[in-house]
Amino acid sequence: MSATIVARSESSFTVQVEIPYGSSMLDFEQTIQERLNQAGVVATQEALQQFDTDGSPITVGPVKFTSKGQLPKDYQTPYGVATVARHVYQSPQGGKTYCPLDRDARIIVSSTPRFAKMIAHKYAEFGSGRVLLDLEENHGRKVARSFIQNVADAVATVALAQEESWDYAPPKLEHPVSTITLGLDGTCLLMCEDGWRETMVGTIGFYDQAGERQHTIYRAATPEYGKATFLDRMEREIERVKAAYPQAHYLGIADGAGGNWDFLGRHTEAQVVDFWHAAEYLGKAAAVIYRGQPETRQRWMDENCHTLKHDPGGAGTVLKRLKSLAKVRRWAKADKDVQRAITYFTNQSGAGRMDYAPRVAANEPIGSGVTEAACKVLVKQRLCGSGMKWKEPGAAAVLSVRCLTYTAERWSQFWSKIDRHGFPVAA
């Protein structure tokens, strides 16, 4: 017995579904899913009809449209295919048809908004082939792979088109914001035409007075010469954040690449080079200086990392020790790792980016781990699978949606805006 509507009132309707008993719990659950999907299709058909017109002529802008009658259309839903006969309109001069139901029900391609939201979220996590399998295995839904791609692309089109105009409210945070960090980093992405290129990722981290990160905004952009698109997106985001949190202390954190500091210097009160990158340079130098002496090397590293992190002027002290050891150990004097460490510490401490001790004392972050993790999560995990190559529009689509899904509460706000404005207007 299929699902049927057994009662209607002015405010609701009742769907009845019969579920037979099964011999095994696994089969029983599968039957439940199938019958609930049947009920979902029936309920969705009823719901869609509420968005249709009565067939009277309508005016869109200066043009009057008349109904050609109720024509059936298959709508893809989370539960199955819902077929609905709805009024389709056309002007007296002919041309493109117009369907009020599609507009008012926020239909995307031929998908209901909830199903489009599901598909786009899944596509942000893995490719269309895996989305296909996931929908069938976990939701009992069989759809065409091209449909998944078309819906995901349509949603991404809105995300990209509305980046400049749609504001997103930050989530309600448990504690007041004390420090806001801006981080930039890049990671390589294999493009179809240009080979391996650098994709930029940015983060804006919100920290309380105890130094706990409460929220992170993620931004990313596909490879480009000059990074203008990415930096424009970051600047717009920073402007909105500063308008909401004018009293916060703004701190720029990066790994040492020269291009990052020009941008961060314009938008933050202070900049700090990632502590763990500094420690990595120090570790490579120590491996040369104390070759064959692992225990001595480890003690020296522990002592100097502590000095660097907790002692005022610690970077200068460590730099002096490095230079002194390089002079007395002839095999280290000309070694490239030792010289790189000396150069790195000289440049970064000279620019005031290694003043770790007061930041640690103030519970401010000194590491760019959240930005480096964003490179892996946003880009590497999704876009750098085995054999993957990307064209710019496809990569941009995935990154735009992925930034929305990974920034807390933005995904739901994005769909609230589509629900409010309508898909055609948003796109």
C-alpha positions in Angstrom: 0.0 0.0 0.0 1.4 3.4 -1.0 1.3 6.5 1.2 -1.9 8.4 0.9 -3.4 11.6 2.2 -6.2 10.7 4.5 -7.2 14.0 5.9 -6.9 17.7 5.2 -7.6 20.9 7.2 -7.0 24.6 6.6 -3.6 24.3 8.3 -2.3 20.8 7.7 -2.8 17.4 6.1 -2.3 13.8 7.3 -0.4 11.2 5.4 -1.0 7.6 6.1 1.6 4.9 5.4 1.5 1.1 6.0 4.7 -0.6 7.1 4.8 -4.4 7.1 6.7 -6.4 9.7 10.0 -7.8 8.6 12.0 -11.0 9.4 15.2 -9.1 10.2 15.8 -5.7 11.6 18.0 -4.6 8.7 15.2 -5.5 6.2 12.7 -3.8 8.5 14.6 -0.6 8.6 15.1 -0.6 4.8 11.3 -1.0 4.4 10.7 1.8 6.8 13.0 4.1 4.8 11.2 3.2 1.6 7.8 3.8 3.0 8.8 7.1 4.6 10.2 8.2 1.3 6.9 7.3 -0.3 5.2 9.5 2.3 7.7 12.3 1.6 6.9 12.3 -2.1 3.1 12.5 -1.4 3.6 15.2 1.2 6.0 17.2 -1.2 3.4 17.0 -4.0 0.8 18.4 -1.7 3.2 21.1 -0.5 4.2 22.1 -4.0 0.7 22.6 -5.1 0.2 25.3 -2.5 2.7 27.5 -4.4 0.8 27.2 -7.7 -1.6 29.9 -9.0 -5.2 29.4 -9.8 -4.5 30.0 -13.5 -5.5 33.7 -13.7 -3.4 36.0 -15.8 -0.4 37.5 -14.1 1.9 40.5 -14.8 5.6 40.2 -14.6 7.2 43.7 -15.0 5.4 45.3 -17.9 4.4 42.0 -19.5 1.1 40.2 -19.1 1.3 36.4 -19.0 -1.5 33.9 -19.5 -1.6 30.3 -18.4 -1.1 27.6 -21.0 -2.8 25.2 -18.6 -1.5 22.9 -16.0 1.5 20.9 -17.4 3.1 18.1 -15.4 6.7 18.4 -14.2 8.9 16.0 -12.3 10.6 17.5 -9.2 13.5 15.9 -7.5 13.1 15.8 -3.8 15.0 14.2 -0.8 12.4 11.4 -0.9 11.9 10.6 -4.6 10.4 12.2 -7.8 7.3 14.3 -7.1 5.2 14.8 -10.3 3.0 17.9 -10.1 0.8 19.5 -12.7 1.3 23.3 -12.4 0.4 26.3 -14.4 2.9 27.4 -17.0 2.6 31.0 -18.4 3.6 32.7 -21.6 3.2 36.1 -23.1 0.8 36.7 -26.0 3.9 37.1 -28.2 5.2 33.6 -27.3 8.8 33.1 -26.3 10.1 31.9 -22.9 7.6 30.4 -20.5 7.3 31.3 -16.9 6.3 29.1 -13.9 5.2 30.9 -10.7 5.4 27.6 -8.7 9.1 27.2 -9.5 9.8 30.7 -8.4 7.8 30.7 -5.2 8.8 27.2 -4.1 12.5 28.2 -4.7 13.0 25.3 -7.2 16.7 25.0 -8.2 17.1 23.4 -11.6 14.4 20.7 -11.0 15.2 20.2 -7.3 13.3 21.3 -4.3 15.4 23.6 -2.1 16.0 21.0 0.7 17.3 18.4 -1.8 19.5 21.0 -3.5 20.9 22.0 -0.1 21.7 18.3 0.6 23.4 17.8 -2.8 25.5 20.9 -2.7 26.7 20.1 0.8 27.6 16.6 -0.2 29.3 17.8 -3.4 31.4 20.2 -1.3 32.7 17.2 0.6 33.3 14.7 -2.3 32.9 14.3 -6.1 29.7 13.7 -7.9 30.4 9.9 -8.2 30.6 9.6 -4.4 27.5 11.8 -4.0 25.6 9.5 -6.3 26.6 6.5 -4.2 25.8 8.2 -0.9 22.3 9.3 -2.0 21.5 5.8 -3.1 23.0 4.0 -0.1 22.0 6.3 2.7 18.8 8.0 1.4 17.4 5.5 -1.1 17.6 8.1 -3.9 18.7 7.4 -7.4 19.5 10.4 -9.6 21.6 11.1 -12.6 25.2 12.2 -12.1 24.6 15.1 -14.4 21.8 16.3 -12.2 24.1 16.4 -9.1 26.6 18.4 -11.1 24.0 20.8 -12.4 22.4 21.5 -9.0 25.8 21.9 -7.3 26.9 24.3 -10.0 23.7 26.3 -9.7 24.1 26.7 -5.9 27.7 27.7 -6.3 26.7 30.3 -8.9 24.6 32.0 -6.2 27.4 31.7 -3.7 29.9 33.4 -6.0 27.4 36.0 -7.4 26.4 37.2 -3.9 29.8 37.2 -2.2 30.0 41.0 -2.3 26.4 41.8 -1.3 25.3 39.2 1.2 26.5 39.7 4.8 26.6 36.9 7.3 26.1 37.4 11.0 28.7 35.8 13.2 27.5 33.2 15.6 26.7 34.1 19.1 29.9 33.5 21.0 30.2 32.3 24.6 32.8 34.9 25.6 33.7 38.5 24.4 36.1 38.7 21.6 39.6 39.9 22.6 41.8 39.2 19.7 41.1 38.6 16.0 43.7 37.0 13.9 44.1 37.3 10.1 46.0 34.5 8.4 47.1 33.8 4.8 48.6 30.8 3.2 48.8 29.0 -0.1 48.7 25.5 -1.3 49.2 23.9 -4.7 46.3 22.8 -6.9 46.6 20.9 -10.2 44.9 22.9 -13.0 44.0 21.5 -16.4 45.7 24.2 -18.4 48.4 25.7 -16.1 49.6 22.6 -14.1 50.3 23.1 -10.4 49.4 26.6 -9.2 49.0 28.2 -5.8 45.5 28.4 -4.4 45.2 31.0 -1.6 43.4 30.4 1.7 42.6 32.9 4.4 41.3 32.7 7.9 39.9 35.1 10.4 40.0 33.7 13.9 38.1 35.0 16.9 39.7 34.5 20.3 38.6 35.3 23.8 40.7 36.8 26.6 41.9 33.3 27.7 43.2 32.6 24.2 40.5 30.1 23.2 39.4 30.2 19.6 35.7 30.6 19.4 35.0 31.0 15.7 36.8 31.0 12.3 35.8 32.5 9.0 37.3 30.7 6.0 38.0 32.3 2.6 39.7 30.8 -0.5 40.2 31.5 -4.2 41.4 29.6 -7.2 44.9 30.2 -8.6 45.4 33.6 -10.2 48.3 35.8 -11.0 48.5 38.7 -8.5 46.0 37.2 -6.1 43.7 40.2 -6.6 40.4 38.3 -6.4 41.4 36.5 -3.2 42.7 39.7 -1.5 39.6 41.6 -2.5 37.4 38.9 -0.8 39.6 39.0 2.3 39.4 42.8 2.5 35.6 42.8 2.2 35.4 40.2 5.0 37.9 42.1 7.2 35.9 45.3 6.7 32.7 43.6 7.9 34.5 42.0 10.9 36.0 45.3 12.0 32.7 47.0 11.8 31.2 44.4 14.1 34.3 44.2 16.4 35.9 47.6 16.5 37.5 47.2 19.9 39.3 43.9 19.2 43.1 43.6 18.9 43.9 42.6 15.3 46.9 40.4 14.8 48.4 39.1 11.5 49.9 35.6 11.5 51.7 33.9 8.6 54.6 31.6 7.8 57.1 34.2 6.6 56.4 34.6 2.9 57.1 38.2 2.0 53.9 38.8 0.1 51.7 38.1 3.1 53.1 40.8 5.3 52.3 43.7 2.9 48.6 42.7 3.1 48.6 41.9 6.8 50.4 45.1 7.7 47.6 47.1 6.2 44.9 45.4 8.2 46.4 44.5 11.6 48.0 46.3 14.4 50.8 43.8 14.8 52.2 40.8 12.9 53.8 37.6 14.1 55.6 34.9 12.2 54.3 31.4 13.0 56.2 30.0 16.0 56.2 26.5 14.6 57.9 27.6 11.4 60.5 29.4 13.4 61.0 26.2 15.5 61.3 24.2 12.3 64.1 26.4 11.0 65.8 26.1 14.4 65.4 22.3 14.4 67.0 21.9 11.0 70.0 24.0 12.1 70.3 22.1 15.3 70.4 18.8 13.4 73.5 20.0 11.6 75.2 21.7 14.6 74.7 18.7 16.9 75.0 15.9 14.3 75.5 12.5 16.0 74.4 14.0 19.3 70.6 13.4 19.5 70.2 13.9 23.2 72.3 17.1 23.3 70.4 18.4 20.2 67.1 17.8 21.9 68.1 19.6 25.1 69.4 22.5 23.1 66.1 22.7 21.1 64.0 22.5 24.2 66.0 25.3 25.9 66.0 27.6 22.9 62.3 27.0 22.0 61.5 28.0 25.6 63.7 31.0 25.3 62.1 32.0 22.0 58.6 31.6 23.4 58.8 32.9 26.9 61.8 35.3 27.3 61.5 39.0 26.3 63.9 39.5 23.4 64.1 35.7 23.0 64.6 35.7 19.3 67.7 37.9 19.6 69.1 35.6 22.2 68.5 32.5 20.1 70.0 34.2 17.0 73.2 35.1 18.9 73.5 31.5 20.0 73.0 30.2 16.5 75.7 32.6 15.1 78.1 31.7 17.9 77.7 27.9 17.3 78.1 28.3 13.6 81.4 30.0 14.1 82.9 27.3 16.3 81.6 24.3 14.4 83.4 24.4 11.1 81.0 21.9 9.4 78.0 24.1 10.3 79.4 27.5 9.2 78.6 27.1 5.6 75.7 24.7 5.9 72.6 25.9 4.1 70.2 24.9 6.8 72.2 26.8 9.4 72.5 29.8 7.2 68.8 29.7 6.3 67.9 29.7 10.0 70.2 32.6 10.7 68.7 34.6 7.8 65.1 33.7 8.8 65.7 34.8 12.4 67.5 37.9 11.3 64.8 39.0 8.9 61.7 38.1 11.0 63.0 39.3 14.4 64.3 42.5 12.8 60.8 43.2 11.5 59.4 42.7 15.0 57.5 39.5 14.1 59.2 37.2 16.7 58.1 39.1 19.9 56.4 36.0 21.3 56.8 36.4 25.0 54.3 39.3 25.5 51.8 37.6 23.2 52.0 34.4 25.2 51.6 36.3 28.4 48.5 38.0 27.0 47.1 34.7 25.8 47.3 35.7 22.2 47.9 33.1 19.5 51.4 32.8 18.0 50.8 29.9 15.5 49.2 29.8 12.0 48.0 26.2 12.5 44.3 27.2 11.8 45.3 28.6 8.4 47.6 25.7 7.5 44.8 23.3 8.5 42.4 25.3 6.3 44.7 24.6 3.3 44.4 20.9 4.0 40.7 20.8 4.8 39.4 23.3 2.2 41.7 22.5 -0.7 43.8 19.3 -0.3 41.1 17.0 1.0 38.6 17.8 -1.7 40.5 19.1 -4.7 43.7 17.1 -4.7 42.4 13.5 -4.9 44.2 11.0 -7.0 44.1 12.0 -10.7 42.1 15.2 -10.1 42.6 18.2 -12.4 40.5 21.3 -12.3 39.3 24.0 -14.6 38.9 27.4 -12.9 35.0 27.5 -12.8 34.8 24.0 -11.3 37.4 24.7 -8.6 35.8 28.0 -7.8 32.4 26.4 -7.4 33.7 23.8 -4.9 35.7 26.3 -2.9 32.9 28.8 -2.6 30.5 26.3 -1.2 33.2 24.7 0.9 34.0 28.0 2.6 30.3 28.4 3.5 29.9 24.9 4.9 33.0 25.1 7.0 32.3 28.6 8.5 29.9 28.0 11.4 26.3 29.0 10.7 27.0 30.5 7.2 25.5 27.5 5.3 22.2 27.9 7.1 22.2 31.7 6.7 23.0 31.3 3.0 19.9 29.2 2.5 17.8 31.5 4.5 18.7 34.2 2.1 17.8 32.1 -0.9 14.5 31.3 0.8 13.9 35.0 1.3 15.0 36.4 -2.0 14.2 33.5 -4.3 16.6 31.5 -6.4 16.3 33.4 -9.7 16.9 36.7 -8.0 19.8 35.3 -6.0 21.5 33.8 -9.1 
